[in-house]
Amino acid sequence: MNGAESLMRSFVAAGVDVCFANPGTSEMHLVQAIDAVPEMRGVLALFEGVCTGAADGYGRMTGRPATTALHLGPGLGNGIANLHNARRAATPIINLVGNHALYHLDLDAPLTSDIDTLAKNVSSWIKSDSTAESLAQDGMQALASSLTARSGSAGQISTMIIPVDACWSPAEGAADMPVVPERTKVDEALVRKVAESLDPGSLILLDSDGLSIPARIAANRIAAKTGCRISIGCFPSRVDGGAGLPDCERLPYFPEHVLGFLKGVKTLVLAGAQTPASFFAYPDTPGVLVPEGCEVSRLSGNHENTTYALQAVAEYLGCIDGAYQASEAGTPELRTGKLSTGGISAAVGALLPEGAIVCTDSGGGGAAFGPTRSSPQHTWLNLTGGSIGQAGPVAIGAAIACPDRPVLALIGDGACMYTNQAFWTQAREGLDVTTVVFNNAKYGILETEYLRLGVNEIGERAADLFDLSRPSIDFVKVAESMGVPGRAVSTAEDFSSALAAAFVEPGPHLIEAML
């Protein structure tokens, strides 16, 4: 057994059995090890950003990491955008980045680079000096680290930068599964303090494991008892929603809307969440989005057990078994006529099947969140870090993690072109993913942001930098060239028909929504 095989056997014994790969020469022994260990599923992607995004979707749905196999510094660099999203989502991931043998680095061969510096931007744990004898044990440390919740935005990504000779040299065998620390519990004094502060002027902001169904049930019971409001953040990593599940508000995106949403709130309680901040800086707009006179208190950090904390507050208030507000079943009315974002959102809300997983990116997909609150129960995976090109890759990981559940990816036309290679992997693996591309032939959000930053007129040359119509992109042809059947639609009726058909037929589909 060589080091690479000892690593793979250790991973599969510990329940890590998927590798999203775009390998090169320095990863050939890792490929050989995947071949030798049939329990490890290798999934090929044509771009590293698809690998890392797929690992994000897989980790969000399973709670355990997949691995990626990336080729030296350039390979990791190509995957960083979606690792940034995964870091903000606190998704467990283990990157396996091949490197030259340590004795070869001083030769400054063409692919030599400072991989550690690249990895530091997205990793909470890095190891770059493994030997064949230590590789399996180092892999188990990477696993334990990826499953350890951290405060702030450090995330849960482990990156192993593996010298190639550590892979090909002899090793003794696999390593044992590590002990993973549990989330810490908040103390009783803090629970009492927060519980006694809640009233109709309070709002509890949920994130991290405060997004779990038990946590949201407890929060809703607290709201029913005290009259306080409950909200999730604007871009929660995962929300299980739909009819019968606990309902709550959602923080808006633009800063003035956030301040309006929080108007009248006297006490903002953070439960696994951070203090609301503007996504970007704007002239004459505050960065911290807390109304004047509002006191911010913290019940739990995102590294702590927020589910326990909320249940402890509910128990202290005597409402641990009380009633809570659940989303009611309903069907939005399907629209007719010219296709719009609102028409797409209504169709998604009306047609979304039980158990669906919705993956969003830039574009109009976020508008469908509201209409789906009354849909059958489903899961929503949001764009957590703002780095576009997420939805297609995340949909791959979600579909592999949950092969019995349909997956819907909602993505803008510009964002789709960042990682359109996702179509190829969806076709190759036969994944039940329906992709909706919002095609308005421009980077629409940039027009909005351009004006918000104080520029009163979009000149011809500036508009040209937002324009995707010269030449126009035919997404049906793009998808079909990679094995995914597609259909372009321009009316609400045709969109509803195409979406309903895609949900019934197995395998991947594309719907190009012409807006």
C-alpha positions as CSV (number, residue, x, y, z in Angstrom):
1,M,0.0,0.0,0.0
2,N,1.3,3.5,-0.9
3,G,0.4,6.7,0.9
4,A,-2.4,7.6,-1.5
5,E,-4.2,4.3,-1.0
6,S,-3.8,4.6,2.8
7,L,-5.4,8.0,2.6
8,M,-8.4,6.8,0.5
9,R,-9.0,3.7,2.7
10,S,-8.9,5.9,5.8
11,F,-11.5,8.3,4.3
12,V,-14.0,5.6,3.2
13,A,-13.7,3.9,6.6
14,A,-14.7,7.2,8.2
15,G,-17.6,7.8,5.8
16,V,-15.9,10.2,3.3
17,D,-16.6,8.4,0.0
18,V,-17.0,11.0,-2.8
19,C,-14.2,12.9,-4.6
20,F,-15.0,15.7,-7.1
21,A,-11.9,15.7,-9.3
22,N,-10.1,17.6,-11.9
23,P,-6.7,15.9,-11.6
24,G,-3.3,16.4,-13.2
25,T,0.1,14.7,-13.1
26,S,0.7,15.4,-9.4
27,E,-2.6,13.7,-8.5
28,M,-2.1,10.5,-10.6
29,H,-1.5,8.3,-7.5
30,L,-4.6,9.7,-5.9
31,V,-6.5,8.6,-9.1
32,Q,-4.8,5.2,-8.8
33,A,-6.0,5.0,-5.2
34,I,-9.6,5.8,-6.1
35,D,-9.3,3.0,-8.7
36,A,-8.0,0.6,-6.0
37,V,-10.7,1.6,-3.4
38,P,-14.1,1.0,-5.1
39,E,-16.0,2.5,-2.2
40,M,-14.7,6.0,-3.1
41,R,-16.8,7.5,-5.9
42,G,-14.8,9.7,-8.3
43,V,-16.8,12.4,-10.1
44,L,-15.0,14.2,-12.9
45,A,-15.6,17.9,-13.6
46,L,-14.1,19.9,-16.4
47,F,-13.3,22.9,-14.3
48,E,-12.1,23.1,-10.7
49,G,-14.9,25.6,-9.8
50,V,-17.4,22.9,-10.5
51,C,-15.5,20.5,-8.2
52,T,-15.5,22.9,-5.3
53,G,-19.1,24.0,-5.8
54,A,-20.2,20.4,-6.0
55,A,-18.4,19.6,-2.8
56,D,-20.2,22.6,-1.2
57,G,-23.6,21.3,-2.3
58,Y,-22.8,17.8,-1.1
59,G,-21.6,19.0,2.3
60,R,-24.6,21.2,2.9
61,M,-26.9,18.3,2.2
62,T,-25.1,15.6,4.1
63,G,-23.3,17.4,6.9
64,R,-20.1,15.5,6.1
65,P,-17.3,16.5,3.7
66,A,-16.6,15.3,0.2
67,T,-13.1,15.6,-1.1
68,T,-11.8,17.5,-4.1
69,A,-8.8,16.6,-6.2
70,L,-7.2,19.7,-7.6
71,H,-4.0,20.2,-9.6
72,L,-1.4,22.3,-7.8
73,G,-1.7,26.0,-7.2
74,P,-3.5,26.9,-10.5
75,G,-6.1,24.2,-9.9
76,L,-6.8,25.4,-6.4
77,G,-6.9,29.0,-7.7
78,N,-9.5,28.0,-10.3
79,G,-11.7,26.6,-7.5
80,I,-11.4,29.4,-4.9
81,A,-14.5,31.3,-5.9
82,N,-16.8,28.5,-4.9
83,L,-14.6,27.7,-1.9
84,H,-15.2,31.2,-0.8
85,N,-19.0,30.5,-0.9
86,A,-18.4,27.3,1.0
87,R,-16.4,29.0,3.6
88,R,-19.1,31.5,4.3
89,A,-21.6,28.6,4.4
90,A,-19.4,26.8,6.9
91,T,-19.6,23.7,4.7
92,P,-17.2,20.8,5.6
93,I,-14.9,20.1,2.6
94,I,-11.5,18.4,2.3
95,N,-9.3,19.7,-0.6
96,L,-6.6,17.3,-1.9
97,V,-4.2,19.5,-3.8
98,G,-1.3,17.8,-5.4
99,N,2.2,19.3,-5.1
100,H,5.7,18.7,-6.3
101,A,7.9,16.5,-4.2
102,L,9.4,18.7,-1.5
103,Y,12.9,18.1,-2.9
104,H,11.7,19.3,-6.4
105,L,10.4,22.7,-5.2
106,D,13.7,24.4,-5.3
107,L,14.0,23.7,-9.1
108,D,11.2,26.2,-9.7
109,A,9.5,24.1,-12.3
110,P,6.8,25.8,-14.4
111,L,3.8,24.8,-12.1
112,T,5.6,25.7,-8.8
113,S,3.6,28.2,-6.8
114,D,2.9,29.2,-3.2
115,I,-0.1,27.0,-2.7
116,D,-0.2,27.7,1.1
117,T,-0.9,31.3,0.5
118,L,-3.8,30.5,-1.9
119,A,-5.2,28.0,0.6
120,K,-5.2,30.5,3.5
121,N,-7.9,32.5,1.9
122,V,-10.5,29.8,2.2
123,S,-9.1,27.2,4.6
124,S,-9.4,26.8,8.4
125,W,-6.8,23.9,8.4
126,I,-3.8,23.4,6.1
127,K,-1.2,20.7,5.9
128,S,1.6,20.8,3.3
129,D,4.4,18.6,4.6
130,S,2.8,15.1,4.8
131,T,4.9,12.0,4.3
132,A,3.7,8.6,3.1
133,E,3.8,7.4,6.7
134,S,1.8,10.4,8.1
135,L,-0.6,10.9,5.1
136,A,-3.5,8.8,6.4
137,Q,-3.4,10.3,9.9
138,D,-3.1,13.8,8.5
139,G,-6.2,13.0,6.4
140,M,-8.1,12.1,9.6
141,Q,-7.0,15.4,11.2
142,A,-8.3,17.2,8.1
143,L,-11.6,15.3,8.6
144,A,-11.9,16.3,12.2
145,S,-11.1,19.9,11.5
146,S,-13.7,20.0,8.7
147,L,-16.4,18.8,11.2
148,T,-15.4,21.4,13.9
149,A,-17.6,24.5,14.0
150,R,-15.7,27.8,14.2
151,S,-16.6,31.3,15.1
152,G,-16.9,34.1,12.6
153,S,-16.3,33.3,9.0
154,A,-13.4,31.0,9.3
155,G,-15.4,28.2,7.8
156,Q,-14.8,24.4,7.9
157,I,-12.6,23.7,4.9
158,S,-9.5,21.6,5.3
159,T,-6.8,21.7,2.6
160,M,-4.2,19.0,2.2
161,I,-1.3,20.1,0.0
162,I,0.2,16.7,-0.7
163,P,3.8,16.2,-2.0
164,V,3.6,13.7,-4.8
165,D,6.2,11.4,-3.2
166,A,4.0,11.1,-0.1
167,C,1.5,9.5,-2.5
168,W,3.8,7.1,-4.2
169,S,6.0,6.0,-1.3
170,P,5.1,2.9,0.8
171,A,2.7,3.3,3.8
172,E,1.7,0.9,6.5
173,G,-2.1,1.2,6.5
174,A,-5.2,3.2,7.1
175,A,-5.7,5.5,10.1
176,D,-8.6,5.5,12.6
177,M,-11.6,7.9,12.6
178,P,-10.9,10.9,14.8
179,V,-12.9,12.2,17.6
180,V,-14.9,15.3,16.6
181,P,-15.7,17.9,19.2
182,E,-19.4,18.8,19.7
183,R,-20.6,22.4,19.5
184,T,-20.3,24.1,22.9
185,K,-23.4,25.0,24.9
186,V,-24.2,28.5,26.2
187,D,-24.5,28.9,29.9
188,E,-27.7,29.1,31.9
189,A,-27.1,32.7,33.0
190,L,-27.0,33.9,29.4
191,V,-30.2,31.9,28.6
192,R,-32.0,33.6,31.4
193,K,-30.8,37.1,30.5
194,V,-31.9,36.7,26.9
195,A,-35.2,35.1,27.8
196,E,-36.1,37.9,30.2
197,S,-35.2,40.6,27.6
198,L,-37.7,39.4,24.9
199,D,-40.8,41.3,24.2
200,P,-42.7,42.6,21.2
201,G,-39.9,45.1,20.5
202,S,-37.4,42.2,20.0
203,L,-36.3,40.3,17.0
204,I,-34.3,37.1,17.0
205,L,-32.0,36.7,14.0
206,L,-31.2,33.1,13.1
207,D,-28.3,31.6,11.3
208,S,-25.8,28.6,11.4
209,D,-27.5,25.7,13.2
210,G,-30.2,28.1,14.3
211,L,-31.6,27.4,10.8
212,S,-32.4,23.8,11.8
213,I,-36.0,22.7,12.0
214,P,-35.8,22.1,15.8
215,A,-34.2,25.5,16.3
216,R,-36.8,27.3,14.2
217,I,-39.6,25.5,16.0
218,A,-38.2,26.6,19.4
219,A,-37.8,30.2,18.0
220,N,-41.4,30.3,16.8
221,R,-42.7,29.1,20.1
222,I,-40.7,31.8,21.8
223,A,-42.2,34.3,19.4
224,A,-45.7,33.1,20.2
225,K,-45.0,33.4,23.9
226,T,-43.3,36.8,24.0
227,G,-44.6,38.6,20.8
228,C,-41.0,39.0,19.4
229,R,-40.2,38.6,15.7
230,I,-38.1,35.9,14.1
231,S,-36.0,36.3,11.0
232,I,-33.4,34.4,9.1
233,G,-30.5,36.1,7.3
234,C,-30.6,37.2,3.7
235,F,-28.4,34.4,2.5
236,P,-28.7,31.4,4.8
237,S,-26.7,28.4,3.8
238,R,-29.5,25.9,4.0
239,V,-33.2,26.3,4.9
240,D,-35.7,23.4,5.0
241,G,-39.0,25.0,4.3
242,G,-42.5,24.6,2.9
243,A,-45.9,23.8,4.2
244,G,-46.1,22.5,7.7
245,L,-42.6,23.6,8.7
246,P,-41.9,26.6,11.0
247,D,-42.2,29.9,9.2
248,C,-40.4,33.2,9.7
249,E,-39.3,36.3,8.0
250,R,-36.2,36.8,5.9
251,L,-33.8,39.8,6.0
252,P,-33.8,41.8,2.8
253,Y,-30.7,42.5,0.7
254,F,-30.3,46.3,0.2
255,P,-29.2,48.2,3.3
256,E,-32.1,50.7,3.3
257,H,-34.5,47.8,3.1
258,V,-32.8,46.1,6.0
259,L,-33.0,49.3,8.1
260,G,-36.7,49.5,7.2
261,F,-37.2,45.9,8.1
262,L,-35.7,46.5,11.5
263,K,-37.4,49.8,12.2
264,G,-38.9,49.7,15.6
265,V,-36.8,46.8,16.9
266,K,-35.4,47.7,20.3
267,T,-33.5,44.5,21.0
268,L,-31.8,42.4,18.3
269,V,-30.9,39.0,19.5
270,L,-28.2,37.1,17.5
271,A,-28.8,33.3,17.5
272,G,-26.0,31.8,15.4
273,A,-26.0,35.0,13.4
274,Q,-23.7,38.0,12.9
275,T,-24.7,41.7,13.3
276,P,-26.3,42.7,10.0
277,A,-23.9,44.5,7.7
278,S,-24.3,46.0,4.2
279,F,-23.1,43.7,1.5
280,F,-21.1,46.6,0.0
281,A,-20.2,50.2,1.1
282,Y,-22.3,52.9,-0.4
283,P,-21.9,56.7,-0.1
284,D,-23.9,58.1,2.9
285,T,-25.1,54.6,3.9
286,P,-24.1,53.0,7.2
287,G,-22.2,49.7,7.1
288,V,-23.7,48.3,10.3
289,L,-27.4,47.9,9.7
290,V,-28.8,48.3,13.1
291,P,-31.4,51.1,13.8
292,E,-30.4,53.9,16.2
293,G,-31.3,53.0,19.7
294,C,-31.5,49.2,19.1
295,E,-29.5,47.1,21.5
296,V,-27.7,44.1,20.0
297,S,-27.3,41.0,22.3
298,R,-25.8,37.6,21.4
299,L,-27.5,34.4,22.5
300,S,-25.0,32.2,20.7
301,G,-22.2,32.3,18.1
302,N,-22.2,30.4,14.9
303,H,-19.7,27.9,16.5
304,E,-22.0,27.2,19.4
305,N,-25.1,25.0,19.8
306,T,-27.8,27.4,18.8
307,T,-30.5,24.7,18.7
308,Y,-29.8,23.9,22.3
309,A,-29.7,27.7,23.2
310,L,-33.1,28.4,21.7
311,Q,-34.7,25.3,23.2
312,A,-33.3,26.3,26.6
313,V,-34.8,29.8,26.2
314,A,-38.2,28.2,25.3
315,E,-38.0,25.9,28.3
316,Y,-37.2,28.8,30.6
317,L,-40.2,30.7,29.3
318,G,-42.4,27.6,29.7
319,C,-43.2,27.2,26.0
320,I,-41.0,24.3,25.0
321,D,-44.1,22.3,24.0
322,G,-46.2,25.3,22.9
323,A,-47.8,26.0,19.5
324,Y,-45.7,27.5,16.7
325,Q,-46.5,29.2,13.4
326,A,-46.1,26.9,10.4
327,S,-46.2,27.7,6.7
328,E,-49.6,27.0,5.3
329,A,-50.1,24.9,2.1
330,G,-51.1,26.8,-0.9
331,T,-50.6,27.1,-4.7
332,P,-49.6,30.5,-6.2
333,E,-51.6,31.3,-9.3
334,L,-49.8,30.6,-12.5
335,R,-49.4,33.7,-14.7
336,T,-49.9,34.1,-18.4
337,G,-48.4,36.3,-21.1
338,K,-44.9,37.6,-21.4
339,L,-42.4,35.9,-19.2
340,S,-41.1,37.8,-16.2
341,T,-39.2,37.0,-13.0
342,G,-42.5,37.1,-11.1
343,G,-44.0,34.6,-13.5
344,I,-41.1,32.3,-13.0
345,S,-41.3,32.6,-9.2
346,A,-45.1,31.8,-9.3
347,A,-44.5,28.7,-11.4
348,V,-41.7,27.5,-9.1
349,G,-43.9,28.0,-6.1
350,A,-46.9,26.2,-7.7
351,L,-45.0,23.3,-9.3
352,L,-42.1,22.5,-6.9
353,P,-42.3,18.8,-6.0
354,E,-42.1,17.3,-2.5
355,G,-38.5,17.0,-1.4
356,A,-37.0,19.2,-4.1
357,I,-33.6,21.0,-3.5
358,V,-33.4,24.5,-4.8
359,C,-30.0,26.0,-5.5
360,T,-29.7,29.7,-6.3
361,D,-27.2,32.0,-7.7
362,S,-27.3,35.5,-9.1
363,G,-30.2,36.5,-11.3
364,G,-33.9,36.4,-10.4
365,G,-33.9,33.1,-8.6
366,G,-34.0,34.6,-5.1
367,A,-37.5,36.0,-5.9
368,A,-38.9,32.5,-5.8
369,F,-38.1,32.1,-2.1
370,G,-41.3,33.8,-1.0
371,P,-43.7,31.8,-3.2
372,T,-42.2,28.5,-2.2
373,R,-43.0,29.0,1.5
374,S,-46.4,27.4,0.8
375,S,-45.0,24.7,-1.5
376,P,-44.5,21.1,-0.5
377,Q,-41.5,20.6,1.9
378,H,-38.2,21.2,0.2
379,T,-34.6,22.5,0.9
380,W,-33.2,25.9,-0.2
381,L,-29.4,26.3,-0.8
382,N,-28.5,30.0,-1.1
383,L,-25.5,31.9,-2.6
384,T,-23.8,32.6,0.8
385,G,-20.6,34.4,-0.3
386,G,-21.8,36.4,-3.3
387,S,-19.3,34.7,-5.7
388,I,-21.4,33.9,-8.8
389,G,-21.3,30.6,-10.7
390,Q,-22.5,28.5,-7.7
391,A,-25.9,27.1,-8.6
392,G,-24.9,24.6,-11.3
393,P,-22.0,23.0,-9.3
394,V,-23.9,23.1,-6.0
395,A,-26.8,21.3,-7.8
396,I,-24.4,18.5,-8.8
397,G,-23.3,17.9,-5.2
398,A,-26.9,18.1,-3.9
399,A,-28.0,15.5,-6.5
400,I,-25.2,13.1,-5.7
401,A,-25.9,13.5,-2.0
402,C,-29.6,13.0,-2.4
403,P,-30.2,10.9,-5.6
404,D,-33.9,10.4,-4.7
405,R,-34.7,14.1,-4.6
406,P,-35.2,16.4,-7.6
407,V,-32.8,19.4,-7.8
408,L,-33.7,22.8,-9.3
409,A,-30.9,25.3,-10.1
410,L,-31.9,29.0,-10.6
411,I,-29.1,31.0,-12.2
412,G,-28.5,34.2,-14.2
413,D,-27.1,34.2,-17.7
414,G,-23.8,35.8,-16.7
415,A,-23.4,33.5,-13.7
416,C,-24.1,30.4,-15.8
417,M,-21.2,31.2,-18.0
418,Y,-18.8,31.1,-15.1
419,T,-19.3,27.3,-14.6
420,N,-21.3,26.1,-17.5
421,Q,-19.1,23.0,-17.5
422,A,-21.6,21.8,-14.8
423,F,-23.9,20.7,-17.6
424,W,-21.3,18.1,-18.7
425,T,-21.0,16.5,-15.3
426,Q,-24.8,16.5,-14.8
427,A,-25.2,14.6,-18.1
428,R,-22.3,12.3,-17.4
429,E,-23.6,11.3,-14.0
430,G,-27.3,11.2,-15.1
431,L,-28.3,13.6,-12.4
432,D,-31.9,14.8,-11.9
433,V,-31.1,18.5,-12.1
434,T,-33.3,21.1,-13.8
435,T,-31.5,24.3,-14.6
436,V,-33.4,27.6,-15.2
437,V,-31.2,30.3,-16.8
438,F,-32.7,33.8,-16.5
439,N,-31.6,35.2,-19.8
440,N,-31.9,39.0,-20.0
441,A,-28.7,39.3,-22.0
442,K,-26.9,41.5,-19.4
443,Y,-25.4,41.7,-16.0
444,G,-28.6,43.2,-14.6
445,I,-27.5,43.6,-11.0
446,L,-24.5,45.7,-12.1
447,E,-26.8,48.3,-13.7
448,T,-28.6,48.5,-10.4
449,E,-25.4,48.8,-8.4
450,Y,-23.9,51.4,-10.8
451,L,-26.9,53.7,-10.1
452,R,-26.8,53.0,-6.4
453,L,-23.2,54.1,-6.2
454,G,-24.2,57.6,-7.2
455,V,-23.8,57.5,-10.9
456,N,-27.0,59.1,-12.3
457,E,-26.6,57.9,-15.9
458,I,-25.3,54.8,-17.5
459,G,-23.3,55.9,-20.5
460,E,-23.0,53.9,-23.7
461,R,-19.5,52.6,-23.0
462,A,-20.4,51.7,-19.4
463,A,-23.5,49.9,-20.6
464,D,-21.4,48.0,-23.0
465,L,-19.6,46.4,-20.0
466,F,-22.9,45.0,-18.7
467,D,-24.2,43.8,-22.1
468,L,-24.2,40.1,-22.9
469,S,-26.0,40.4,-26.3
470,R,-23.0,40.9,-28.6
471,P,-23.0,38.1,-29.5
472,S,-26.1,36.6,-27.8
473,I,-25.5,33.3,-25.9
474,D,-27.7,30.4,-26.9
475,F,-27.9,28.4,-23.7
476,V,-29.9,25.6,-25.2
477,K,-27.1,24.9,-27.6
478,V,-24.5,25.3,-24.8
479,A,-26.3,22.7,-22.7
480,E,-27.1,20.3,-25.6
481,S,-23.4,20.4,-26.7
482,M,-22.7,18.9,-23.2
483,G,-25.5,16.3,-23.2
484,V,-28.3,18.2,-21.5
485,P,-31.5,18.7,-23.4
486,G,-32.8,22.2,-23.4
487,R,-35.8,24.4,-24.3
488,A,-36.0,28.2,-24.6
489,V,-39.3,29.8,-23.5
490,S,-40.6,33.4,-23.6
491,T,-44.1,33.1,-22.2
492,A,-45.3,32.3,-18.7
493,E,-47.5,29.4,-20.1
494,D,-44.5,27.8,-21.9
495,F,-42.3,28.2,-18.8
496,S,-44.9,26.4,-16.6
497,S,-45.2,23.6,-19.2
498,A,-41.5,23.2,-19.5
499,L,-40.9,23.2,-15.7
500,A,-43.7,20.6,-15.1
501,A,-42.3,18.3,-17.8
502,A,-38.7,18.6,-16.5
503,F,-39.8,17.7,-13.0
504,V,-41.5,14.5,-14.3
505,E,-38.7,13.3,-16.7
506,P,-35.6,11.9,-15.1
507,G,-32.1,13.3,-15.8
508,P,-30.8,16.8,-16.4
509,H,-32.8,19.5,-18.2
510,L,-32.2,23.2,-19.1
511,I,-34.9,25.8,-19.4
512,E,-33.7,29.1,-21.0
513,A,-36.1,31.8,-19.7
514,M,-36.0,34.7,-22.2
515,L,-36.6,37.9,-20.3
